[in-house]
Amino acid sequence: MVGNRVSGCINHPGVESVARCKQCGKAVCKACLVTGPTGNFCSDTCRDKHQEFIRRAQELERKKPAAGNGLRKLVRFAIKLAFFAAILIAVGVAGIMFDIPVLSDVVRVVIPKIAPYVPFL
């Protein structure tokens, strides 16, 4: 008997079932029951299919990227971008303060072009 309902075995309709196959859900009697490491099955075929399913699920789980990995990459990119911007600003300030010919000329050309987008310039 499964739950409150009496059902017959898929192979022996007149015999009361004792379990349902974990793979296909068919009712089976004690004589037809095939026990596997992950549960009860109606046949060796269903047991093998379920084992293959478990193996593939575990394989996919191992390949799955760590949670939050994309966010970590984004944060690292933002930090690198901020660091690069700080270096560029420092080089520009040094070019103007110490009147380095090439740098001061570049900075004087670049500042008017980016000034509308940078509020503190």
C-alpha positions in Angstrom: 0.0 0.0 0.0 1.3 3.4 -0.9 -0.2 6.3 1.1 -3.9 5.7 1.7 -4.5 4.1 -1.6 -4.0 0.4 -2.4 -2.5 0.0 -5.9 -1.4 -3.0 -7.8 2.1 -3.9 -9.0 2.8 -2.8 -12.6 3.9 -6.4 -13.4 1.4 -8.2 -11.1 -1.9 -6.2 -11.1 -3.5 -8.5 -8.4 -0.6 -8.0 -6.0 -0.5 -5.0 -3.6 2.4 -2.7 -4.3 5.0 -1.9 -1.6 6.8 1.0 -3.2 6.9 3.3 -6.2 9.9 3.5 -8.6 12.0 6.5 -7.9 12.7 7.0 -11.6 9.3 6.5 -13.3 6.9 6.4 -10.4 5.3 3.0 -11.2 4.0 0.9 -8.4 5.9 -2.4 -7.7 5.3 -5.4 -5.4 7.9 -6.9 -3.1 8.9 -9.5 -5.7 9.6 -6.9 -8.4 11.3 -4.3 -6.2 14.9 -3.5 -7.2 16.8 -1.7 -4.5 19.6 0.7 -5.5 21.9 3.0 -3.5 19.5 5.9 -4.0 16.2 4.2 -3.5 13.7 1.7 -4.8 13.1 1.0 -8.5 10.8 -1.1 -10.8 13.7 -2.4 -12.9 17.4 -2.4 -13.4 16.9 -0.1 -16.3 15.2 2.6 -14.1 17.9 2.1 -11.4 20.7 2.6 -14.0 18.9 5.7 -15.5 18.6 7.2 -12.1 22.3 6.5 -11.3 23.2 8.2 -14.6 21.0 11.2 -13.7 22.7 11.5 -10.3 26.2 11.2 -11.8 25.4 14.0 -14.4 23.8 16.2 -11.8 26.9 15.9 -9.6 29.2 16.6 -12.6 27.2 19.8 -13.4 27.4 20.9 -9.7 31.2 20.6 -9.8 31.3 22.7 -13.0 29.0 25.4 -11.7 30.8 28.7 -11.0 30.9 29.9 -7.5 28.0 32.2 -6.5 28.8 35.9 -6.7 31.7 35.3 -9.1 30.4 37.8 -11.6 30.0 40.4 -8.9 33.6 39.9 -7.7 34.8 40.3 -11.3 32.8 43.5 -11.6 34.2 44.9 -8.3 37.8 44.0 -9.4 37.2 45.8 -12.7 35.9 48.9 -11.0 38.9 49.0 -8.6 41.3 48.7 -11.5 39.5 51.4 -13.4 39.6 53.8 -10.4 43.3 53.1 -9.9 44.0 53.8 -13.6 42.0 57.0 -13.5 43.9 58.1 -10.3 47.2 57.5 -12.1 46.1 59.5 -15.1 44.9 62.4 -12.9 48.2 62.3 -11.0 50.2 62.4 -14.2 48.1 65.3 -15.5 48.5 67.3 -12.3 52.3 66.6 -12.3 52.4 67.8 -16.0 50.8 71.1 -15.1 52.6 71.7 -11.8 56.1 71.0 -13.0 55.4 72.3 -16.5 56.5 69.2 -18.3 56.1 70.2 -22.0 54.5 67.2 -23.5 52.2 66.4 -20.5 51.1 70.0 -19.9 50.2 70.4 -23.6 48.2 67.2 -23.5 46.4 68.1 -20.2 45.5 71.6 -21.5 43.9 70.0 -24.6 42.1 67.2 -22.7 40.7 69.2 -19.8 38.4 71.4 -21.9 37.0 68.3 -23.7 36.2 66.4 -20.5 35.2 69.4 -18.3 31.5 69.2 -19.1 31.5 65.6 -17.9 33.6 66.0 -14.8 31.9 68.3 -12.2 35.1 69.3 -10.3 37.1 70.6 -13.3 
